[in-house]
Amino acid sequence: MNIYINGTGCISPQETAQIGPLFSTLKEYDQVRLQTVDPDYKQWIDLKQIRRMSRVVKMGVGAANLSMEEAGIKMPDAIITGTAYGCLDDTGVFLNKMVSQEEQMLTPTAFIQSTHNTVGGQIALLLGCNAYNNTFVHRGFSFENTLLDATMILREGEAKYVLAGGLDEITNYSHQILSRFGLYKKAPVKTMELLKSPDRGTIAGEGAAFFVLSPEKGTHTVAELAGISTMYKPLWEGEVIGEVVKFLEEHAVTLEDIDLIVTGRNGDIAQDEIYEEVAAALFPDHPEACFKHLCGEYPTAMAFGTWMANKIIAEQDVPDAAMFYGTAPAKIKNVLVYNHHQGTHHSLILLKAC
């Protein structure tokens, strides 16, 4: 059974919520932390509810609605979300009040809204959807496991339309904590120069991307979700190379059939080395596009990369802002997305043009 992407929606540090060509209004940054460009959420959420919602919930609701609008559906048969950090802002608010108020007279609202499944639950409440609702919290595999779950549900015939997505946010608290581990650049760097940076560290990011998946094609369907694979803590680059070859063989695709590879290079000289090894061994002459200099690094950034790959297939063109190596092919049929998070969570997604 084929699984098709009938609609997509994305809210990111780029103006991805607007209708138009991919990255037609490119936003360039010169900083170590990127925040989303928020659309007018009032078109989907009541004004009174917006005031009580954290940013990540609004991002998720907005991206979910954008994907359903493109797919032309009002109600999904299942809602599946993936997030590594959950609602960090509300978590920070609650913990801060615990300290400042000495654990006395605490309001439960921030605690209730700080759980990881808040976004999926809020989408369901706004839609009035009582169907299957699940949230995966698997660090760098959160989004990939969301797609795997959606694929199994569709192939078992338990749903016709599944709303699946990945999202994470960055807050002042989390950015300060993660910076202590040396994950980010110490000095601001221009986003369009990030991938050529010779230093350790990357830039922090955030965003939400949702997809309406179905075994049937829709009006705006351009790509098929042909395959998903994950690999945890490979011992060396040869293991990754072997997994890529095996993955393509399982889906009856050769290395020559891949028209474009999309990688998760993030400007960290140590973490980008594996992409160099894989490209040199398997795709030395293939054009390569990247996405993390546009959205920043976060555990579910693969959702943004998959969204971008789908848009590239739809437009049959790779924007200059995303192109890293080579020349964009005239015809784009098979796109391989390869990403890893902090060198431990490696994943592959194969998209085929319909």
Buried (B, 14 or more C-beta within 10 A) or exposed (E): EBBBBBBBBBBBBBBBBEEEEBBEEBBEBEBBBBBBBEBEBEEBBEEEBBEEBBBBBBBBBBBBBBBBBBBEBEEBBBBBBBBBBBBBBBBBBBBEBBEEEEEEEEEEEBBEBBBBBBBBBBBBEBBEBEBBBBBBBBBBBBBBBBBBBBBEBBEEEEBBBBBBBBBBBBBEBBBEEBBEEEBBBEEEBEBBEBBEBEEBBBBBBBBBBBBBBBBEBBEBBBBBBBBBBBBEEBEEBEEBBEBBBEBBEEBEBEBEEBBBBBBBBBBBEEBBEBBEBBBEBBBEEBBBBBBBBBBBBBBBBBBBBBBBBBBBBBEBBBBEBBBBBBEBBEEBBBBBBBBBBBBEBBBBBBBBBE
